[in-house]
């Protein structure tokens, strides 16, 4: 799986970080995996499948830079259906959602989108997705309690630390940490 996290500063800069490991079960792919995509004035981070970034690029193309996350989600779901993606079933056998988690990061804020279509905004300036998200959130809450992360260097340190801690505790996270800034 993966770890992708983002931070949106009150001083209007946004950063996203991700590990570069792809894994499936106990198998770790030897290639480096890209999990962050910049399209216009937004960063998109994806967990769930390497193919998601390709589909995000198509869904985000032509989006107005301040378009709603709902519109992006609707475009994304349409492209997933066009490519034959099946929605996973819940325990009752009903279609529950796609095996994807996405972060949309822009100067105006952060949004998370999960496979059932739910869109949420974090209660703080930090968001994380992927199998390492719980460890990243724990690290972020501890670090943010003692600092305001008001400049780029501090925010990059926060994101890299959160990703490293997730990688330390989740064997399916790892590799180089990649950071992108808006």
N, C-alpha and C positions, 0 to 999 in steps of 0.2 A: 504494500500500500504506500502511504505517503504522508508527508506533512507539508502543508502550505499555510502560511500565516501572513497577516497584513496589519499595518498600523497607519492610522490617519491622524496626523497632528492637528491640534487646534490652530497652528500657524500655517495651515493649508499646504502641507506636503504629505504625500502618501507613499508608502513603501510596501513591497511584498517580498517574501522570501519563501524558498522551497528547497527540499532535498532533491537529489537527482537520481535516486534509486527507484527502480521499478521491480516489483516482486509479485508473485502469484503463489499463494500457499507458502511452501518452503523454498520455491525456486526464485533466485535473484537473477534478473536479466543482466548480462554483462554490459550492455550499452547504457550510456547516460541518458536520462529521461528529462525532457523539457516539460515543466508543469506551469510555467508562467508565460502569458502571451500579452503583448501590448498591442492594442488596437485603438488608434486615435488617442483620446485623452483618458483612456481607461486601461487598467491592468486586469486580466482575468487569470485566476488560478484554478486548477482542476485536480480533483482526486477521483479515482474510480477506473479510468481507462486512458491510455495514451491517445486514443482516437478522439477523446473529447476536445482536445485543443484544436484539432482540425475542424471539428464541427462548430466550436465556439467562433473560430475565425469567420466561417461562412455566416453564422447567425449574427455576428456583430458587424459585419460589413454593411455599410450604408446606414448604420444606426446614427442618429443624432447624438453628439457627445453628451448631451444631458438627457437623453431618452430614458425612460423609466426602466428599472430592473424587470418589471412585469413584462414589458414589451420584448426585452431581450430574452427572458425565459420562454415566452410564447414562441418566438422565432427559433430558439434552440430546440424546444420540444418538437416543433414542426420538422426541423432538419433531422432530428433523431428518428422520427417516424419514417421520413422519406428514405433514410438509409437502412430501414428494416430493423432498427433496435427494438427489442422486446422489453416491455415493462416487466420487472420482476414481480413475482406473486408473494403475497403475505401468507401467513399461516392458514388462513381460511381459503386460499386459492384465488383470491381476488387480486387484480392488478394493483400493485402498491406504488410502483415508481421505477425510475431508471437508476442504475448503479452509478450515480454521479453525485459529486458535491462540487460546488463552484463558489469562488469568491469573486465579486465584482468590486473593484477599488477605483475610486475617483477622488478628485479634490474635495468634492462635496460629501463624501462619506464612504462607508463600507456596507456591503450586503452579502449575505450568504444565501445560496439557493441549493436545496437538496432535491433528491430524485423524485419525491412526490409532488414537487412544484412549490413547496413552501419557501417563501422569501422572508428573511429576517434581517434586522439591523442589530449589531451588538450593543450592549448597554454601556460599553466602554469604547475606547479608541482602538481596540484589538479584536481580531477575529482569527480563528484557526479551523482547518478542516483536515480530514484524513485520519488514518489510524493512530497517529501520534497527537491528535488534537488535545486530548485530556492533559497530557504532559506539557504541551506548549501553553495551554491556558494556565496551568498551575505555575509554571515558570513566569509567565507574563504578569500574573496577579502579584506574585512575590516581588518581582523587579519593579513593577509600576507603583507599588506601595511606597517605594523609597526614592523615586525620581519622577520628574515630569516629562522626560524624553522630548525636550523642546527643540532639539536640533537634529540634523541628518545623522551625525555620527552616533549620537545616543540611540536614536531609533534603529539604526542598522545594527548596533550592538544588541539591542533588545530582541530583534527578529532573529539574528544569528544564534543568540543564546537559546531562545525558545526552540528553534529547529534542532540545535545540537542536543539539547536535553531530550527532546522527543526521540532523536536518533539513538541516544544512549539507552533509553528504556524500551524502545520498540525495534526489534531486529529487522522488521520489514521497512524501516526508514533508514536512510543513510546516504552516503556519497557526498559529493561537494554541495555546499549550501550556496544557492544562487539568490542574489538580491537585485530587485529592480525598483527604481524610483520614478515617480511621476513628478 
